[in-house]
Amino acid sequence: MLSIQDSGARLCDGITRREWLRVGGLSLLGLSMRDLLRPGAVLSAPKGGTGKARACILLFLTGGPPQQETWDPKPDAPAEVRGPFTTIATPIPGYRVCELMPRTAKLLKHIAVLRAVSTDDNAHSSSGYWMLTGRPHQPKNSENAKPGAPNDWPSVAAIVKKLRPGGALPASIAIPEHIWNDGGLTWPGQDGGFLGRAADPWLIHCHPDQADFNVPGLSLPAEVPPLRFRERASLLEQINRHLEGIEKSPALGRFDERSRQALDLLRAGKAARAFRLQEEPDRVRQRYGNNRWGQSCLLARRLVEAGVSLVQVNWTRMKNEPAGAPVWDTHSKNADRLKSTLMPIMDLSYSALLEDLQARGLLDSTLVVWAGEFGRTPKINGNGGRDHWGHVFSVALAGGGIQGGVVHGLSDRIAGHPRDGRVQPQDLTATIFHCLGYSPETEMHDTLGRPFPISRGQPIKQILG
């Protein structure tokens, strides 16, 4: 059953349209898409960037990956800083990365690395908000911050959804789940914010690594044959036209958009096929890794091929993770977690995605962003872990609009603070929008019609192709 969330305004007979449609609405079609659909809307906007990227895949490594064991190792630092791992060469003369990313190291000719990203915020949810929106959280260092004003700037994914029209699939999709802190506390910065719920990216909770993976609602129930579906769809459209003169609230506008998208999904075989990972050869699926993150990266590639403009892939929690140190939040046993689990999964899937896009001729038109909410402390703590560190960390970009083989920015000798080329999240968002064809000055409007620039940063010209 699809439940419509609106203000509950009542019809002349005292029944809310929400109640009426809950009884009759999309249930006329025999559909159940509540878990799949989120509100959606589109808006045209002036362009001003390069537009070399048709789409963007944002890989968000929740928890904060360590700069020292990824893109910014410090082999000459003391042991308590450098850690136990060595470095390996890359195609960039003089630039070395951690030995735990051997596949990625070979692909640096496609990748631009930012080694001096900074938020000066050591809280997951508030620093994450800045990374996902390009706006600093007020105040900083606010752990377990909740979504909502005054921190209601829309996410990059939401802005893309607002700027670009969707087709059978919406312009922005997030998989395989939202980002949350212990206790199920949702981070701010993952929705449409002041743009309204219509700008929310579609959030699809899924386990694409499971053998029986499917997204409910992308096919007709067996009891609803195509002819009967067409008849019911026509009836629903007639009902909506009849009720248009009764009430025109924003919430109803969201429902009309959701019902249209639901019908489009069912009519469009291309949309459903994007989720059929079983159509991929076994060697391709194995190349990405038989786990939730790897198969989500593969699904992101398929969604981009199906016309989605931005896919955000969130690193999610796994079974048997250590208490107090889930995902990339390695407060304890940092080296063990990186070597046994985190880095092998990341290196395999990230390199697979870049190679797959390149082989299909899609890398030049697909921007791939590798990022987390912050980095890790320079010094290893007493539990063998690294703690939160927003003063300097690394981000990597590849593909559409990016000049590969570039390393921009420099941290100090212990990867503790920027020394040169410092950038902030708003510059990262400006760069993403630039590559997608939008200048930072492109205007978006809140629900009251007030204009705002999509980013208050500037594109990082040193890495642009």
N, C-alpha and C positions, 0 to 999 in steps of 0.2 A: 504494500500500500504506500502510495506517495502522500506524505503529509505536507501541506502548504503552510509555511510560517508567515503569517501576516498580522496586521493590527486588529483583526477581528471585527472590522466594520460590518454592520448588519444590513441585510436587505429589507425591503419594505414589509416583509412578512415576519420579521424578527429573527430569521435564521441567517447566520453568517454565511458569506459566500464560501469561506473556508470549510465550514461544516458541510455545506451543500456539495462542494466539490470533493470533499473527503469521501462522501457517500457515492457520488456519481462520477466525477472527473475522469482522471486517467484510469480509474478502475474499470471504466467502460471498455478499455482496451485489454483488460486482463493483464496489466503490467505491474511490476513492482521494482522501481528504480530509486528508491529513497536513499540507499547507501551509495549509489553511483553519482547522482546528479547534485550539482551545487548551482546557485544562481549564476547567471551569466549575462553579459551585455557587451556591445562593441561600440567603438567610436572612431571616426576618422581623425587624423591629426597631421599637421605639416611635418615633413621630413627634413633632415639636415645632416645626417650622418652618411657614412659610406654606403650602407645598405648591402654590403657584400655578404652578410649572413642572412639567409632566409629563415633560419631557426636557431635556437639556442638550447643546449642541454646543460643545466646547472646541477653539478654533482656536489651535494652538500654533505660533508663528512662531519656529522654531528658529534660533538664532544670536544673538538679542538685537536687536530693532528699536530704532532710535534714538528716544528721547523727543523730541529737538529737531526732528526732521523728521516727526513724527506728531502726537501729542496735546499736546505741551508746547513749542511753539516759543518762542524768545526773540529777538524781532525787535529789541530794544533792546540786545542784548549785542554785544560786539566781533565783528568778522567771523570770527575764528578759532573763535568759539563758535557764532554763529547760523547759519553756513553760507550758501550762495548763494540759498536759497529764501525767498520771501515767505510771507505768511499770507493766509488767506481767512476770511470771516465764516461763522458758523453760526447756526442759529435761536436759540441761547442768547445773549442780549444780552451783549456784551462779550467773548465767548469766541471765539477764532480758532484754527484748526488750520493745518497746513502746506498749502501750495498743491497739493501732490502728491496730495491726497485729496479732490478736488472732489465726487465722488459721495457719499462718506461724510459730508462736511461737511453736506450737506443733510438727513441722517438723524439729527442729534444730538438731536432731540426724543425719539428712541427709546433713546438711549444714555446711560449713566452712565460718566463718566471718572474714574479714580483716577490722580492725578498725583504721588502721594507713596508709591508702593510701594517697599519696600526689603528687600534681603537682606544688604547689606554683604558680598556674596560675588561675586568676579569670575571664578569658574571656571564654564565651561559646565555640566559634569556635576553639580557639587555644588550650585550655585545652582538648576539645573534640577530637581534632586531635591527641593529645598525647595518650588519652585513647583508641582511635580506631586503632592506628598504633603502639604504643609503642615507638614513637620517639617524643621528644619535639619540639614544633613549634618554629621557629625562625622569629621574637622574640616572647617571651612569652607575655601574656596579650594583645593579638591582637584580638579585637572583629571585627566581620565581615570579618575575613581573608578569602581569596579566594583560591580555589584549584589551584595547580600548583607549579612549581619550585620556590624557593628551598625547599618548603614544599610538596614534592611529594612522601613521603614514602607510600608504599601500605598498605591498611587496612588489618587487620587480615583476614577478609573474602576474600579479593583478594589473599592473600598469600595461603590460603587454596585452593582456586580455582586453583591456579598455581601448587600446589603440588599434588593435587588429581585429578584423572580422573573423569569426569562426565559420567553419563549414559544417560537415557532418559531425566533426569533432570540434570542441572548443579550442580557442587559441592557446590556452595555458592549462596544463595538467600537472598535478603533483602526485608522485608515487613513492614508495608503496604505502606510506602513511604520513601523518603530520609529525612535527617535531615536538617533543614534550620532555619535561623534567620528571624526576622521581615524583610519584604521586599522581601521575597523569596530568600534570599542569602544562597546558598548551602554551608555547612561546607566543609572544606578540610578533607582529610583522609577517604573518603568513597569509593574510587575507586582503580584502579590498579596502580596508580602513575607511578613510573619509570619502572614498569613491562610492561607497555603498556595497551592499552584498552582491549586486549584479556583477561586480568586478572580481568577486572571489574566484581564484583558480579552481578548477574541478579537482577535488581530492579523491583519489581512488585508493581505497585500502585493499591491498591485494598481496598474494604470495605467489608470484610468477614462477618460483622455483618448484612448486608442488606439481605432482604429476597430473592432477585433475584441475589445474588452474583454469579458471574462467571468470569473467566479469559478469555477474548477474544482470539481466536486463538488456543484453545486447542481441537477443534473439526472441522471436515470438514463442509464447508458451504453446505446447503441443495442441491445446484445446482451442487455439485461436489461429485458424488457417488464414492465408494472405487475403482472401476475399472478405472474410469476416473482419479482419483488421482494418481494411480500407473503409468498410462501412462504419465501423466504430470511430475511426479517425475523423471521417466526415461529420458524424454526429457531434463529436466533441467540438469541432470547429464551428458548427452551427450554434452550439450552446454558448461558446465564448463570444461569438458575434452578438448574440441576443443580450448577453449580460454587459457588453461594453458600455451601453448607455446607462446602466444602473450605477456603476461604480468604476472609478479609474484611479485607484490608489497605486503608489509605487510597488507595494507588495504584490498586487495583482499583475502588474507589469512583469515582475520577476516570474510569477507563475506562468504567464503566457509564454515567456521566453523558455522556461524549463520544459513546458509541454511541447513546444515546437522542436526543441533540441532532442527531446525523447523520441518524438516521431521520426525526426531526421536520422537518428542513430539506427532505428529499426529498419528504416527504408534503405540505408546505405550499407551495402555489403563491405565496402572498403573500410568503414569504421570498425566493423566487427572483426574483420581480418587482421587488423593491426594488433589485436590481442591474442591471436592464435599462434602462440610461440611454438606449438607443436609442428608448425609448417617449416620451422627452421631446421636445417640439417643438424644431426647430433654433434658433429664436429664444431659447429658454430656455437651451439649452446654450451658445450664443454669448454670452448675457448674463453667464454665470458665467466665461467665458474658456476658450479651447481649450488648456488646459494641465493638468498633473497636479493642481496645487493647486485650481484653479477647479472642475474636474470632481469632485474629492474633496469639495469643499463641497456641490456638487449631490447627490452620493451620500449625504452626511451628512443632507441634508434628506429624502431618500427613506427612509433607514434610520429616522429619527425617525418618519416617517409610518407605517412598518411596525411600530412599537412598541418600538424600541430606546430605552433610557432615557438612555444617554450615548454620544455619538460623539466621539472625539478625532481631530482632523485635524492631522497633523504636516506642517509645511512641509519639503519634501525637497530634496535637491540636484538641480540642473539641469545640462544639458550646457554645457560651455565656461565653467564658473565659474572665476574667478581663483584661482590657487593660494594657499592660506593665507587666503582670504577667501570661503568658500562661504556659501550661504544668506544669512542676515541678519548674518553675522559680518564686517562691512565694515571690515576693518583697512586697506584701501586703496581709493582711488577711491570713497569713500562716496557722494558726490553723483551720480557717473555711474551707479553700480549702482542707486541709488534711483530716479533719473529714468527710466532706460532699461528696467529690468526689475522690480525688487521692488515699488515703489509702484504702478505701473499694474496689475500682477497682483492685488495685495492690495486696492486700492481697488475694482476692478471686481468681484471675487468676493465680498468682504465686503458691499458694498452690495447686490449681487444676492441674497445669502442673506437679508439682513434684509428686503428688499422682497418677495422670494418668500414668505417665512414670513408676512409681513403680509398679502399678497394672498390667501393660503390660509387665513387665520384661525388661524395656528399660532404667531404671534410671542408672544402673551400667555401661551401655555403652553409655550414653548420658551426656555430661557435660553441665550444665546449669549455666550461668554466669549472675548475677544481678548487673548492674553498671549504673552510670551516668557520666557526664563529671567532676563534682566536687560536693562539699557539700554546706552547707549554713552557714552563719555567726553565731558565738556563741550567740551574743546578738540580741534580737528581736528589729527591728527598730521602728520608730514612726508611721508607717503605719500598725503595727502588722505583718510585714513580716520579712523574713530573706533574706539577700543578698548573692552574690556570695562568695564562699570560697573554694579555692583549696589547702589550707595548710594542711588540714586533712579531710578525709571523709571515707565512708565505701563501701565495695564491698562484695558480697556474692557469693560463688560457691557451687555447689552440683553435685552429680552424678559421672559419669565416671572418675576415677582416683583421686577423692577427698576423704579425710577422714572426714566424717561428725562428728558433735558434737565438733568442734574445733573453738576456738576464738583466732585469732592471732593478735597481735598488741594492743597498748593501746594509747589512746589520753589523753590529760591533763584534769583537772577537769571541764573545760568548753567546751570540744570538739573543742579546737582551734588549737592545734598543736600536733604532734606525741610525745609520751613519750618513746615508745618502739616498736620495730618491724616495723619500717617504711618501706614501699614498694612503688615502683613507677610503672607507667604503663608498662614499659618494662619488669618488673618482672611478671606482670599479663599476658602479651602476651606470655612470655616464659613458664608460667605455662599452658596456654591453649594449646600451641604447644606440650608441654611435654605430656599432657594427651592424645593428639591426635596421639602421637607416633613420634614426631620430636624433636630433640635436638635443643637448640637455635643456635648452630653452623651450622645447616643445611643451605646449600647455595642456594640462589636464584640469578638469573642473570637479569640485566636490558636489555633493547633493544639493547645495545651495547655489551652485553656478559660479562659485569663486574660482579664479584661475590660479594654478600653481605650476611651476616648472617640473618636469618629470624627474629632474636631478639637479642638485645644487653643486655638483662636482664638475670636473672637466675630464674629457677623454685622455687617457694616458698615451700621449702621442709617441712615446718611445717604443711602444710595442705594436703600433698599428701598421698593418701591411698596406 
